[in-house]
């Protein structure tokens, strides 16, 4: 049996809130990943089945390898459909905030949400949530926000209402946010949930292939270039660095999502504990992805050096400046966290 970790009073408050609203908007963070999209779409399908009008709004585009997810075609991408998205936001009776802990994580969407007088429900597994939420389902011990969406439905007594399509979305969120169960997945509850999802008829192997065997030929060429030309390893620090400029990405006709997973690859090096991937998104803005194994806290690295955050073994942030500026910060990371990297 699945142990309940969400305070039941919050579930009851959410049930009562849902009884009095019609128009729900589900929000998730900038550059949405598998957990962001999987959890949002699962919840949207669940609420629609209960008769609610639901819109999912994301700040910008999701990776193309998630385009197969059920009902993803209904998602409004704010930076492409701003007028339609803002109309949906301003008409909302209730906001669900998934996989982020502060409105600053949803860029310009957050400014609109802050102006709308509608309650906000947080479902998230990141540390230190803001205090702006009317109901907060915040559990950093959860492997993913998708796990928490499943738990909300479970504690509502709605497991029988979960369809195969909802289960596919939940599984995608759990699978991607645990690196296909390589980290943050040591609790037995995770596998109890997976078993429940399989009972709904999902094909977990097919989902894996749809997500991880769904890249372009150009991605493979770019990957070879990155591993051969751009990978730097610091054996005395058990750390690795990958950097990619905008021009290099275009040289290989790279598309959004083609660099997904690159940050994990250096951790295959024997002894590696920490990997950093820096990608130039636009001039003056460098996106930073961090991964680690064991107890090395890349969330602390993200907070201290890259204006970001996340989980112990998977975090991110950004640098406002040049790639050289970002690399210098990485060098400071190696010095600051030398003891933790080599212990």
C-alpha positions as CSV (number, residue, x, y, z in Angstrom):
1,X,0.0,0.0,0.0
2,X,1.2,3.5,-0.8
3,X,2.0,5.6,2.3
4,X,0.3,9.0,2.2
5,X,2.8,11.8,2.6
6,X,0.5,14.8,1.7
7,X,-1.4,16.3,4.7
8,X,-4.9,15.1,4.1
9,X,-6.3,18.5,5.2
10,X,-4.7,20.0,2.1
11,X,-6.3,17.4,-0.1
12,X,-9.7,18.2,1.5
13,X,-9.1,22.0,1.0
14,X,-8.2,21.3,-2.7
15,X,-11.4,19.2,-3.1
16,X,-13.4,22.1,-1.7
17,X,-11.7,24.6,-3.9
18,X,-12.3,22.6,-7.0
19,X,-16.0,22.3,-6.2
20,X,-16.3,26.1,-6.6
21,X,-14.4,26.8,-9.8
22,X,-14.8,26.1,-13.5
23,X,-11.7,27.5,-15.3
24,X,-8.4,26.1,-14.2
25,X,-5.0,27.1,-15.7
26,X,-2.0,24.8,-15.2
27,X,1.4,26.5,-15.2
28,X,4.9,25.1,-15.3
29,X,8.4,26.4,-15.5
30,X,10.5,28.0,-18.3
31,X,12.1,25.5,-20.7
32,X,9.8,22.7,-19.6
33,X,11.2,19.2,-19.3
34,X,9.6,15.8,-19.1
35,X,8.5,16.2,-15.5
36,X,7.0,19.6,-16.1
37,X,5.0,18.5,-19.1
38,X,4.2,15.1,-17.8
39,X,2.8,16.3,-14.5
40,X,0.9,19.2,-16.2
41,X,-0.7,17.1,-18.8
42,X,-1.7,14.3,-16.4
43,X,-3.4,16.9,-14.1
44,X,-5.1,18.6,-17.1
45,X,-6.6,15.3,-18.3
46,X,-7.7,14.4,-14.7
47,X,-9.4,17.8,-14.2
48,X,-11.1,17.7,-17.7
49,X,-12.5,14.3,-16.9
50,X,-14.1,15.9,-13.8
51,X,-15.8,18.5,-16.0
52,X,-13.4,21.5,-15.6
53,X,-12.3,23.8,-18.3
54,X,-8.5,23.5,-18.3
55,X,-5.7,25.3,-20.1
56,X,-2.0,24.4,-19.8
57,X,0.3,27.5,-20.3
58,X,4.1,27.2,-20.6
59,X,6.5,30.1,-20.9
60,X,8.3,28.8,-23.9
61,X,8.6,25.7,-26.1
62,X,8.9,22.1,-24.8
63,X,11.5,19.7,-26.4
64,X,10.3,18.0,-29.5
65,X,10.8,14.5,-28.1
66,X,7.8,15.2,-25.8
67,X,5.5,16.1,-28.7
68,X,3.8,12.6,-28.5
69,X,2.4,13.1,-25.0
70,X,-1.4,12.9,-24.8
71,X,-3.2,16.3,-25.3
72,X,0.1,18.2,-25.7
73,X,-1.3,19.9,-28.8
74,X,-3.7,21.9,-26.6
75,X,-0.8,23.5,-24.6
76,X,-0.5,27.3,-25.1
77,X,3.1,28.4,-25.4
78,X,3.3,32.0,-24.1
79,X,6.0,33.4,-26.2
80,X,4.3,32.1,-29.4
81,X,0.6,32.7,-28.5
82,X,0.9,35.6,-26.0
83,X,-2.6,37.1,-26.6
84,X,-4.4,33.8,-26.3
85,X,-2.4,32.7,-23.3
86,X,-2.9,36.0,-21.5
87,X,-6.7,35.8,-22.1
88,X,-6.7,32.3,-20.5
89,X,-4.6,33.5,-17.6
90,X,-6.9,36.5,-16.8
91,X,-10.0,34.4,-17.1
92,X,-8.7,31.8,-14.6
93,X,-10.7,30.8,-11.5
94,X,-7.8,28.7,-10.2
95,X,-4.1,28.4,-10.9
96,X,-2.1,25.1,-10.5
97,X,1.6,25.8,-10.3
98,X,3.5,22.7,-11.1
99,X,7.3,21.9,-10.8
100,X,8.4,25.4,-9.8
101,X,8.4,27.1,-6.4
102,X,8.2,30.9,-7.2
103,X,6.6,33.0,-9.9
104,X,10.0,34.1,-11.1
105,X,10.5,30.7,-12.5
106,X,7.8,31.2,-15.2
107,X,9.3,34.5,-16.6
108,X,6.7,36.9,-18.1
109,X,3.8,34.5,-17.3
110,X,4.5,35.1,-13.6
111,X,3.9,38.9,-14.0
112,X,0.4,38.2,-15.4
113,X,-0.4,35.6,-12.8
114,X,0.6,38.0,-10.0
115,X,-2.1,40.5,-11.3
116,X,-4.9,38.0,-11.4
117,X,-7.1,37.6,-8.3
118,X,-7.4,33.8,-8.3
119,X,-6.1,31.2,-5.8
120,X,-2.9,29.4,-6.5
121,X,-2.2,25.7,-5.8
122,X,1.4,24.6,-5.7
123,X,2.4,21.0,-6.5
124,X,6.2,20.8,-6.5
125,X,9.2,19.0,-5.2
126,X,11.8,21.8,-5.1
127,X,13.2,23.2,-1.9
128,X,12.1,26.5,-0.3
129,X,8.7,27.3,-1.9
130,X,7.5,30.9,-1.9
131,X,4.7,31.8,0.4
132,X,2.4,33.1,-2.3
133,X,0.4,29.9,-2.6
134,X,-3.0,29.3,-1.1
135,X,-2.5,25.5,-0.9
136,X,1.1,24.1,-1.1
137,X,1.7,20.5,-1.8
138,X,5.5,20.7,-1.4
139,X,7.6,17.6,-0.9
140,X,11.3,17.8,-1.8
141,X,11.6,14.1,-0.9
142,X,9.4,13.2,-3.9
143,X,11.3,12.0,-7.0
144,X,9.3,14.3,-9.3
145,X,6.3,16.5,-9.5
146,X,4.6,13.8,-11.5
147,X,4.8,11.6,-8.4
148,X,3.0,14.2,-6.4
149,X,0.3,14.6,-9.0
150,X,-0.3,10.9,-8.8
151,X,-0.4,11.1,-5.0
152,X,-2.9,14.0,-5.1
153,X,-5.2,11.8,-7.2
154,X,-4.5,8.8,-5.0
155,X,-5.4,10.7,-1.8
156,X,-8.5,12.1,-3.4
157,X,-9.6,8.5,-3.8
158,X,-9.5,8.8,-7.6
159,X,-7.2,6.0,-8.6
160,X,-10.0,4.4,-10.6
161,X,-10.4,7.7,-12.6
162,X,-6.8,7.5,-13.8
163,X,-6.7,6.6,-17.5
164,X,-3.9,5.1,-19.6
165,X,-3.2,8.5,-21.0
166,X,-2.9,10.1,-17.6
167,X,-0.6,7.2,-16.5
168,X,1.6,7.7,-19.6
169,X,2.1,11.4,-18.6
170,X,2.8,10.5,-15.0
171,X,5.3,7.8,-15.9
172,X,7.1,10.1,-18.4
173,X,7.6,12.7,-15.6
174,X,8.9,10.1,-13.1
175,X,11.2,8.4,-15.7
176,X,12.8,11.6,-16.9
177,X,13.2,13.3,-13.6
178,X,15.0,10.3,-12.2
179,X,17.3,9.8,-15.2
180,X,15.4,6.6,-16.0
181,X,15.6,5.6,-12.3
182,X,19.3,6.3,-12.0
183,X,18.9,8.8,-9.1
184,X,16.3,10.2,-6.7
185,X,14.4,6.9,-6.9
186,X,15.5,4.8,-4.0
187,X,12.2,4.8,-2.1
188,X,9.9,1.8,-2.6
189,X,6.9,4.1,-3.0
190,X,8.3,5.1,-6.4
191,X,8.0,1.5,-7.7
192,X,4.6,1.0,-6.1
193,X,3.4,4.0,-8.2
194,X,5.1,2.6,-11.3
195,X,3.3,-0.7,-10.7
196,X,0.0,1.2,-10.5
197,X,0.7,3.0,-13.7
198,X,1.5,-0.3,-15.5
199,X,-1.8,-1.6,-14.3
200,X,-3.4,1.2,-16.3
201,X,-2.0,-0.3,-19.5
202,X,1.1,1.8,-20.2
203,X,4.0,0.4,-22.1
204,X,6.9,1.7,-20.2
205,X,9.5,0.4,-22.7
206,X,7.7,2.2,-25.6
207,X,7.6,5.4,-23.5
208,X,11.4,5.1,-23.0
209,X,11.9,4.7,-26.7
210,X,9.6,7.7,-27.5
211,X,11.6,9.9,-25.2
212,X,15.2,8.7,-25.6
213,X,15.2,7.2,-29.1
214,X,13.6,10.1,-30.8
215,X,16.5,12.4,-31.7
216,X,17.7,13.7,-35.0
217,X,20.8,12.6,-37.0
218,X,22.1,16.1,-36.3
219,X,22.0,15.4,-32.6
220,X,24.3,12.4,-32.9
221,X,26.8,14.4,-34.9
222,X,26.6,17.2,-32.3
223,X,27.1,14.7,-29.5
224,X,30.2,13.3,-31.2
225,X,31.6,16.8,-31.5
226,X,30.9,17.6,-27.9
227,X,32.5,14.4,-26.6
228,X,35.6,14.7,-28.8
229,X,36.2,18.4,-29.0
230,X,34.5,20.2,-26.1
231,X,34.6,17.8,-23.1
232,X,37.1,18.8,-20.4
233,X,37.8,16.6,-17.5
234,X,39.5,17.6,-14.3
235,X,40.6,14.3,-12.7
236,X,42.1,15.9,-9.6
237,X,38.6,17.3,-8.9
238,X,36.5,14.4,-10.3
239,X,34.6,17.0,-12.4
240,X,33.8,17.6,-16.0
241,X,32.8,20.6,-18.1
242,X,31.0,20.9,-21.5
243,X,30.5,24.2,-23.3
244,X,28.5,24.9,-26.4
245,X,28.1,28.3,-28.1
246,X,25.1,29.3,-30.2
247,X,27.3,29.3,-33.4
248,X,28.4,25.7,-32.6
249,X,24.8,24.6,-32.2
250,X,23.8,26.1,-35.5
251,X,26.9,24.6,-37.2
252,X,25.3,21.2,-36.6
253,X,21.8,22.4,-37.4
254,X,20.9,21.8,-33.8
255,X,17.2,22.1,-32.7
256,X,15.6,22.7,-29.4
257,X,16.1,19.6,-27.3
258,X,19.1,18.3,-29.2
259,X,21.4,18.9,-26.2
260,X,19.1,17.1,-23.7
261,X,21.1,14.6,-21.6
262,X,24.5,15.8,-22.6
263,X,25.2,16.9,-19.1
264,X,24.8,13.3,-17.8
265,X,27.4,11.8,-20.2
266,X,30.6,12.8,-18.4
267,X,29.4,11.0,-15.2
268,X,30.1,7.8,-17.1
269,X,33.8,8.5,-16.6
270,X,35.3,6.4,-13.8
271,X,35.5,8.5,-10.6
272,X,33.5,11.4,-12.0
273,X,31.2,13.0,-9.4
274,X,30.2,16.3,-10.9
275,X,29.3,17.4,-14.5
276,X,28.5,20.9,-15.8
277,X,27.1,21.8,-19.2
278,X,27.1,25.4,-20.3
279,X,25.1,26.3,-23.4
280,X,24.8,29.8,-24.9
281,X,21.1,30.5,-25.4
282,X,21.3,34.1,-26.6
283,X,24.1,36.6,-26.6
284,X,24.9,37.4,-23.0
285,X,22.9,34.5,-21.6
286,X,24.4,31.1,-20.7
287,X,22.2,28.3,-19.5
288,X,23.9,26.0,-16.9
289,X,22.9,22.4,-16.2
290,X,24.5,20.5,-13.3
291,X,24.5,16.8,-12.4
292,X,26.2,14.9,-9.7
293,X,26.4,11.5,-8.1
294,X,26.6,10.4,-4.4
295,X,26.3,13.3,-2.0
296,X,27.8,16.1,-4.0
297,X,25.3,19.0,-3.7
298,X,25.0,20.6,-7.2
299,X,21.9,22.5,-5.9
300,X,24.3,24.4,-3.6
301,X,26.6,25.1,-6.6
302,X,23.6,26.4,-8.6
303,X,22.5,28.7,-5.8
304,X,25.9,30.1,-5.0
305,X,27.3,30.6,-8.5
306,X,24.6,30.4,-11.1
307,X,21.5,32.1,-9.7
308,X,19.6,28.9,-9.8
309,X,18.7,25.8,-7.7
310,X,17.2,22.4,-7.9
311,X,17.9,19.0,-6.4
312,X,21.0,17.6,-4.9
313,X,22.0,15.6,-8.0
314,X,20.2,17.6,-10.7
315,X,20.2,21.4,-10.8
316,X,20.5,24.4,-13.1
317,X,20.9,28.1,-13.4
318,X,22.3,30.7,-15.7
319,X,25.1,33.2,-16.3
320,X,24.5,36.7,-17.6
321,X,27.7,37.3,-19.5
322,X,30.0,35.6,-22.0
323,X,31.0,32.0,-22.1
324,X,34.4,33.0,-20.7
325,X,32.6,34.6,-17.8
326,X,30.7,31.3,-17.2
327,X,33.9,29.2,-17.4
328,X,35.6,31.4,-14.9
329,X,32.7,30.8,-12.5
330,X,33.1,27.1,-13.0
331,X,36.8,27.3,-12.1
332,X,35.7,29.1,-8.9
333,X,33.3,26.2,-8.2
334,X,36.1,23.7,-8.4
335,X,38.1,25.7,-5.9
336,X,35.2,26.4,-3.5
337,X,33.9,22.9,-3.5
338,X,37.3,21.1,-3.7
339,X,36.9,19.2,-0.5
340,X,33.5,17.9,-1.3
341,X,34.6,16.9,-4.8
342,X,37.6,14.9,-3.6
343,X,36.4,13.4,-0.4
